[in-house]
Amino acid sequence: MKGYNKKQGGELQRKVLRSLIIAGAAYACTFGGDNSVWAADYTGTDTLNTGTYGADYGKITITMDDPGKNCAGIYTYGRYNTTTATERVTVTMSDTGDTYGYNGIFVDGVSTLDAQKGIELTINGLGTNNQSGNDNQAWRNGLRVETQGKVDLGTDTGSVITINSNAAESYANGVYSYGSDAGAGYETSIKGGDLTININKDNAVQQMDYAAGVTLYSGSKMEMTGALNIHAEAVNGVDGIRAGNLNDDGCINSLQAKTLDIYGKATDGSATGIYLMGDKDSVTVSDNTKIEVTGEYDAFGIVIEGSGVKSSFGSTVIDVTSKIQTTDYNDVDGLKLWGADTEYSDLTITARSNGADINGISLVGHNDRGQVAVSGDLQITANGNGTYVKGIEVTALGKLDVAGKTNIDVSNENDGAIMYGVYAQTGSELAFTDDAQITMTTHEGDSNAKMYGVYSRTKADVTFAKGLTVKNGNLGAAVIAEGGKVEVNKDGGNDVKLEGTIEARAIEDSPGSGNLVNGTVKVNFDTAQSYLVGNSYTATDSTTDLKFTNGAYWDLKGNSSVSDLTVGKGSVINMTADSSRYSNLQVDNLTATDGTFVMNAGSVDGGGSYSDKLVIDKTSAAGTNTIKLISTGGMEAAARN
């Protein structure tokens, strides 16, 4: 992922993995016992080792001060053994001064921990002197599950994992799961009801390098029937949920929850809410998803790279912010999807930056995958001060389908900014079933910012079945088809309100091919509330098909060309809206009945250069229409002209 960590790059991730490998090699704790006969409560100050045969308990309470290197509060391992706690499991670990890497609970091998009343796990690392050695970080794993280990947290009482770490050379995983790479049916498994994970939340000493709420690697399954709440803060990197395959690309990593709430903050690095890297990774949320992420550099809500398994997030709210003020290769994306399919009921995205580029949705198709499906409403607010701000970008055969209403608000204070409400290219398909509105604004006064409401390139197809409103603060482009296609109000009977230019032109289907693909724009203005304020430009062999009927109007702002123009009863083509300048409206094919053309007629020079002109190049199927002349050079001269 570009710019994952601007300060340390991939070194942070390499340190994390190197520390985990060493962590699995040995344990330097004092074990509190290994037996299967206890069924009463257990209270201890050292590691509870329940390997070999497992054990049965009521309540488990472990309190450990200054745990040693590679230690664990509870360690269960072996083959087919089960450790059961019928009451609450409480593990508290803390250190001061020297600090090492350690686990709260570690379930390994083919063993099971059955915590029927859930867990209360606290790691309070106050120590700042990392003694892990060999350039390793002091890692803190709350719940660690490996090989084919299984953990059942129960559903009666919610579980809580709290980790604080003051050491700069440290990182934390609320849940860390590493499967056996053995494929389907052999994953690690974690299940339960509600789970809350807090990492460095409200910690006054904010120095920890990296934090992840949940990490799922190489065949890991997590199934929560209730709420999964994650709060993670660190300096150089934060992931709310992170999944991938370190060895075998065929492994399945999956997470399920009823509701998902993620807060992530990286004070001097980059932050991501959900990051899925494997080709079979997925997240399924049945009800609601909320993600709030703040990074100094990059900030991403959901990132999925090439997964062949669809993820579903329910009603989703994403809020992402980058604080860096420079425009040096930083990104803010609500959704960043490559070859991945995702679905939502309602989807609300808010993206902000002081300098980074913004995409509300960035979708790239790959291997016949790459789809965003929204069954409800879509709301995108993107406000930046960098070079690019895009509400939606879909490329490489990606597909976007929105069944409900769409509202996109794009703004940028940068005088040289480039803004897009919807940007589609290279065969992508975008379908908006209900009404859509796009609003673009910049700073007050004169601005050099470029604004594009809808831009379709290179065989992309963008369809608005109902109405479309484009509010263009700089009167830039409302709709452009550069080798693509845009159709508005396909079903008819809906308000269309466009501010800015309409343009259709050709582009090569691939750079240097010499094969031109023509652009097509079709807009149906067929209600009394519908209008176009701006110009239309049509290149040779491209198509602009504009229909004005039932009282719709067009305020021309300068010379325009249209391949096909229809003007029906009560509709007005107003050529005087360009501040008394004189314009030409060039039409290939005109169909007009009971329409009105309002034109400026100025001083006569014999050729009409000082008057508005309607030029019909090919065909005219015109009935009775009205021409209203507004004279700026005398009515008698105008009439003679």
Solvent accessible surface area in square Angstrom, and as a share of the most:
residue,aa,sasa,rsa
1,M,55,0.25
2,K,108,0.46
3,G,15,0.15
4,Y,17,0.06
5,N,6,0.03
6,K,75,0.32
7,K,117,0.50
8,Q,54,0.24
9,G,32,0.31
10,G,34,0.32
11,E,55,0.25
12,L,1,0.00
13,Q,56,0.25
14,R,133,0.49
15,K,23,0.10
16,V,17,0.10
17,L,59,0.29
18,R,84,0.31
19,S,1,0.00
20,L,11,0.06
21,I,135,0.68
22,I,56,0.28
23,A,0,0.00
24,G,44,0.42
25,A,84,0.65
26,A,58,0.45
27,Y,46,0.17
28,A,73,0.57
29,C,22,0.13
30,T,91,0.53
31,F,88,0.37
32,G,32,0.30
33,G,21,0.20
34,D,71,0.37
35,N,38,0.19
36,S,53,0.34
37,V,120,0.69
38,W,91,0.32
39,A,76,0.59
40,A,72,0.56
41,D,92,0.48
42,Y,29,0.11
43,T,107,0.62
44,G,13,0.13
45,T,96,0.56
46,D,53,0.27
47,T,0,0.00
48,L,0,0.00
49,N,10,0.05
50,T,1,0.00
51,G,0,0.00
52,T,67,0.39
53,Y,165,0.63
54,G,1,0.01
55,A,3,0.02
56,D,73,0.38
57,Y,5,0.02
58,G,8,0.08
59,K,92,0.39
60,I,0,0.00
61,T,38,0.22
62,I,0,0.00
63,T,64,0.37
64,M,10,0.05
65,D,108,0.56
66,D,85,0.44
67,P,7,0.04
68,G,27,0.26
69,K,69,0.29
70,N,11,0.06
71,C,1,0.00
72,A,0,0.00
73,G,0,0.00
74,I,0,0.00
75,Y,30,0.11
76,T,0,0.00
77,Y,70,0.27
78,G,21,0.20
79,R,162,0.59
80,Y,161,0.61
81,N,7,0.04
82,T,63,0.36
83,T,0,0.00
84,T,21,0.12
85,A,0,0.00
86,T,62,0.36
87,E,77,0.35
88,R,48,0.18
89,V,0,0.00
90,T,37,0.22
91,V,1,0.00
92,T,47,0.27
93,M,0,0.00
94,S,29,0.19
95,D,3,0.02
96,T,86,0.50
97,G,47,0.45
98,D,69,0.36
99,T,1,0.00
100,Y,60,0.23
101,G,1,0.01
102,Y,0,0.00
103,N,0,0.00
104,G,0,0.00
105,I,0,0.00
106,F,3,0.01
107,V,0,0.00
108,D,31,0.16
109,G,18,0.17
110,V,24,0.14
111,S,0,0.00
112,T,35,0.20
113,L,1,0.00
114,D,33,0.17
115,A,0,0.00
116,Q,73,0.33
117,K,68,0.29
118,G,0,0.00
119,I,1,0.00
120,E,63,0.28
121,L,0,0.00
122,T,40,0.23
123,I,0,0.00
124,N,49,0.25
125,G,0,0.00
126,L,83,0.41
127,G,0,0.00
128,T,83,0.48
129,N,73,0.37
130,N,40,0.21
131,Q,79,0.35
132,S,5,0.03
133,G,39,0.38
134,N,121,0.62
135,D,92,0.48
136,N,9,0.05
137,Q,0,0.00
138,A,0,0.00
139,W,7,0.03
140,R,0,0.00
141,N,0,0.00
142,G,0,0.00
143,L,0,0.00
144,R,2,0.01
145,V,0,0.00
146,E,30,0.14
147,T,53,0.31
148,Q,43,0.19
149,G,0,0.00
150,K,85,0.36
151,V,3,0.02
152,D,40,0.21
153,L,2,0.01
154,G,12,0.12
155,T,91,0.53
156,D,110,0.57
157,T,61,0.35
158,G,29,0.27
159,S,2,0.01
160,V,42,0.24
161,I,0,0.00
162,T,35,0.20
163,I,0,0.00
164,N,32,0.16
165,S,0,0.00
166,N,15,0.08
167,A,0,0.00
168,A,53,0.41
169,E,63,0.28
170,S,0,0.00
171,Y,0,0.00
172,A,0,0.00
173,N,3,0.01
174,G,0,0.00
175,V,0,0.00
176,Y,3,0.01
177,S,1,0.01
178,Y,52,0.20
179,G,6,0.05
180,S,36,0.23
181,D,40,0.21
182,A,58,0.45
183,G,21,0.20
184,A,71,0.55
185,G,66,0.63
186,Y,115,0.44
187,E,13,0.06
188,T,0,0.00
189,S,20,0.13
190,I,0,0.00
191,K,94,0.40
192,G,4,0.03
193,G,5,0.05
194,D,71,0.37
195,L,1,0.00
196,T,39,0.23
197,I,0,0.00
198,N,29,0.15
199,I,0,0.00
200,N,0,0.00
201,K,87,0.37
202,D,128,0.66
203,N,27,0.14
204,A,105,0.81
205,V,61,0.35
206,Q,45,0.20
207,Q,74,0.33
208,M,0,0.00
209,D,3,0.02
210,Y,12,0.04
211,A,0,0.00
212,A,0,0.00
213,G,0,0.00
214,V,0,0.00
215,T,4,0.02
216,L,3,0.01
217,Y,12,0.05
218,S,0,0.00
219,G,4,0.03
220,S,0,0.00
221,K,68,0.29
222,M,0,0.00
223,E,57,0.26
224,M,4,0.02
225,T,95,0.55
226,G,13,0.12
227,A,25,0.19
228,L,0,0.00
229,N,57,0.29
230,I,5,0.03
231,H,31,0.14
232,A,1,0.00
233,E,23,0.10
234,A,0,0.00
235,V,23,0.13
236,N,8,0.04
237,G,0,0.00
238,V,0,0.00
239,D,0,0.00
240,G,0,0.00
241,I,0,0.00
242,R,17,0.06
243,A,2,0.01
244,G,1,0.01
245,N,26,0.14
246,L,70,0.35
247,N,106,0.54
248,D,60,0.31
249,D,100,0.52
250,G,32,0.31
251,C,0,0.00
252,I,55,0.28
253,N,1,0.00
254,S,17,0.11
255,L,1,0.01
256,Q,80,0.36
257,A,6,0.05
258,K,99,0.42
259,T,36,0.21
260,L,3,0.02
261,D,55,0.29
262,I,1,0.00
263,Y,58,0.22
264,G,0,0.00
265,K,66,0.28
266,A,2,0.01
267,T,58,0.34
268,D,45,0.23
269,G,0,0.00
270,S,2,0.01
271,A,0,0.00
272,T,2,0.01
273,G,0,0.00
274,I,0,0.00
275,Y,12,0.05
276,L,2,0.01
277,M,60,0.27
278,G,6,0.05
279,D,57,0.30
280,K,79,0.33
281,D,0,0.00
282,S,12,0.08
283,V,1,0.00
284,T,58,0.34
285,V,2,0.01
286,S,80,0.51
287,D,53,0.27
288,N,79,0.41
289,T,2,0.01
290,K,104,0.44
291,I,1,0.00
292,E,66,0.30
293,V,1,0.00
294,T,20,0.11
295,G,0,0.00
296,E,45,0.20
297,Y,40,0.15
298,D,0,0.00
299,A,0,0.00
300,F,1,0.00
301,G,0,0.00
302,I,0,0.00
303,V,1,0.00
304,I,2,0.01
305,E,54,0.24
306,G,8,0.07
307,S,1,0.00
308,G,42,0.40
309,V,61,0.35
310,K,105,0.44
311,S,1,0.01
312,S,27,0.17
313,F,0,0.00
314,G,11,0.10
315,S,40,0.26
316,T,1,0.01
317,V,70,0.40
318,I,1,0.00
319,D,35,0.18
320,V,0,0.00
321,T,25,0.14
322,S,0,0.00
323,K,101,0.43
324,I,26,0.13
325,Q,142,0.63
326,T,76,0.44
327,T,73,0.42
328,D,85,0.44
329,Y,157,0.60
330,N,4,0.02
331,D,17,0.09
332,V,0,0.00
333,D,2,0.01
334,G,0,0.00
335,L,0,0.00
336,K,54,0.23
337,L,3,0.01
338,W,107,0.38
339,G,0,0.00
340,A,1,0.01
341,D,33,0.17
342,T,2,0.01
343,E,62,0.28
344,Y,8,0.03
345,S,44,0.28
346,D,63,0.33
347,L,1,0.00
348,T,45,0.26
349,I,0,0.00
350,T,31,0.18
351,A,0,0.00
352,R,97,0.35
353,S,9,0.06
354,N,66,0.34
355,G,0,0.00
356,A,1,0.00
357,D,41,0.21
358,I,1,0.01
359,N,24,0.12
360,G,0,0.00
361,I,0,0.00
362,S,14,0.09
363,L,1,0.00
364,V,48,0.28
365,G,7,0.06
366,H,69,0.31
367,N,98,0.50
368,D,156,0.81
369,R,66,0.24
370,G,4,0.03
371,Q,57,0.26
372,V,0,0.00
373,A,30,0.23
374,V,4,0.02
375,S,81,0.52
376,G,17,0.16
377,D,68,0.35
378,L,2,0.01
379,Q,60,0.27
380,I,0,0.00
381,T,47,0.27
382,A,0,0.00
383,N,63,0.32
384,G,3,0.03
385,N,68,0.35
386,G,0,0.00
387,T,50,0.29
388,Y,83,0.31
389,V,0,0.00
390,K,26,0.11
391,G,0,0.00
392,I,0,0.00
393,E,30,0.13
394,V,0,0.00
395,T,16,0.09
396,A,36,0.28
397,L,124,0.62
398,G,0,0.00
399,K,89,0.38
400,L,0,0.00
401,D,55,0.28
402,V,1,0.01
403,A,51,0.40
404,G,11,0.10
405,K,108,0.46
406,T,5,0.03
407,N,58,0.30
408,I,1,0.00
409,D,50,0.26
410,V,0,0.00
411,S,17,0.11
412,N,0,0.00
413,E,98,0.44
414,N,45,0.23
415,D,56,0.29
416,G,48,0.46
417,A,0,0.00
418,I,36,0.18
419,M,0,0.00
420,Y,23,0.09
421,G,0,0.00
422,V,0,0.00
423,Y,21,0.08
424,A,0,0.00
425,Q,38,0.17
426,T,61,0.36
427,G,17,0.16
428,S,0,0.00
429,E,89,0.40
430,L,3,0.02
431,A,38,0.29
432,F,3,0.01
433,T,73,0.42
434,D,31,0.16
435,D,56,0.29
436,A,6,0.05
437,Q,59,0.26
438,I,1,0.00
439,T,23,0.14
440,M,0,0.00
441,T,58,0.34
442,T,25,0.15
443,H,49,0.22
444,E,167,0.75
445,G,66,0.64
446,D,143,0.74
447,S,19,0.12
448,N,115,0.59
449,A,4,0.03
450,K,115,0.49
451,M,4,0.02
452,Y,42,0.16
453,G,0,0.00
454,V,0,0.00
455,Y,15,0.06
456,S,0,0.00
457,R,58,0.21
458,T,13,0.08
459,K,122,0.52
460,A,1,0.01
461,D,52,0.27
462,V,0,0.00
463,T,29,0.17
464,F,1,0.00
465,A,18,0.14
466,K,74,0.31
467,G,2,0.02
468,L,1,0.01
469,T,20,0.11
470,V,0,0.00
471,K,93,0.39
472,N,7,0.03
473,G,59,0.57
474,N,51,0.26
475,L,78,0.39
476,G,21,0.21
477,A,7,0.05
478,A,0,0.00
479,V,0,0.00
480,I,6,0.03
481,A,0,0.00
482,E,23,0.10
483,G,1,0.01
484,G,5,0.04
485,K,72,0.31
486,V,0,0.00
487,E,33,0.15
488,V,1,0.01
489,N,1,0.00
490,K,126,0.53
491,D,97,0.51
492,G,24,0.23
493,G,56,0.53
494,N,26,0.14
495,D,58,0.30
496,V,0,0.00
497,K,59,0.25
498,L,0,0.00
499,E,48,0.21
500,G,0,0.00
501,T,27,0.16
502,I,0,0.00
503,E,37,0.16
504,A,0,0.00
505,R,69,0.25
506,A,29,0.23
507,I,32,0.16
508,E,58,0.26
509,D,47,0.24
510,S,54,0.35
511,P,140,0.88
512,G,75,0.72
513,S,46,0.30
514,G,53,0.51
515,N,89,0.45
516,L,121,0.60
517,V,30,0.17
518,N,67,0.35
519,G,0,0.00
520,T,32,0.18
521,V,0,0.00
522,K,77,0.33
523,V,3,0.01
524,N,36,0.19
525,F,0,0.00
526,D,20,0.10
527,T,21,0.12
528,A,61,0.48
529,Q,103,0.46
530,S,0,0.00
531,Y,42,0.16
532,L,0,0.00
533,V,30,0.17
534,G,1,0.01
535,N,17,0.09
536,S,0,0.00
537,Y,91,0.35
538,T,31,0.18
539,A,43,0.33
540,T,118,0.69
541,D,111,0.58
542,S,8,0.05
543,T,39,0.23
544,T,0,0.00
545,D,24,0.12
546,L,0,0.00
547,K,81,0.34
548,F,0,0.00
549,T,34,0.20
550,N,96,0.49
551,G,24,0.23
552,A,0,0.00
553,Y,76,0.29
554,W,0,0.00
555,D,29,0.15
556,L,0,0.00
557,K,66,0.28
558,G,15,0.14
559,N,89,0.46
560,S,6,0.04
561,S,28,0.18
562,V,3,0.02
563,S,10,0.06
564,D,46,0.24
565,L,2,0.01
566,T,31,0.18
567,V,1,0.01
568,G,11,0.10
569,K,155,0.66
570,G,50,0.48
571,S,0,0.00
572,V,45,0.26
573,I,0,0.00
574,N,30,0.16
575,M,0,0.00
576,T,34,0.20
577,A,23,0.18
578,D,2,0.01
579,S,95,0.61
580,S,73,0.47
581,R,144,0.53
582,Y,72,0.28
583,S,3,0.02
584,N,58,0.30
585,L,0,0.00
586,Q,84,0.37
587,V,0,0.00
588,D,37,0.19
589,N,47,0.24
590,L,7,0.04
591,T,65,0.38
592,A,1,0.01
593,T,68,0.40
594,D,71,0.37
595,G,1,0.01
596,T,25,0.14
597,F,6,0.03
598,V,21,0.12
599,M,18,0.08
600,N,6,0.03
601,A,5,0.04
602,G,0,0.00
603,S,66,0.42
604,V,59,0.34
605,D,72,0.37
606,G,70,0.67
607,G,56,0.53
608,G,5,0.05
609,S,70,0.45
610,Y,112,0.43
611,S,9,0.06
612,D,7,0.04
613,K,72,0.31
614,L,49,0.24
615,V,58,0.33
616,I,68,0.35
617,D,69,0.36
618,K,140,0.60
619,T,82,0.48
620,S,62,0.40
621,A,65,0.50
622,A,58,0.45
623,G,45,0.43
624,T,107,0.62
625,N,43,0.22
626,T,66,0.38
627,I,107,0.54
628,K,112,0.47
629,L,71,0.36
630,I,85,0.43
631,S,36,0.23
632,T,73,0.43
633,G,31,0.30
634,G,40,0.39
635,M,114,0.51
636,E,129,0.58
637,A,18,0.14
638,A,6,0.05
639,A,78,0.61
640,R,169,0.62
641,N,74,0.38
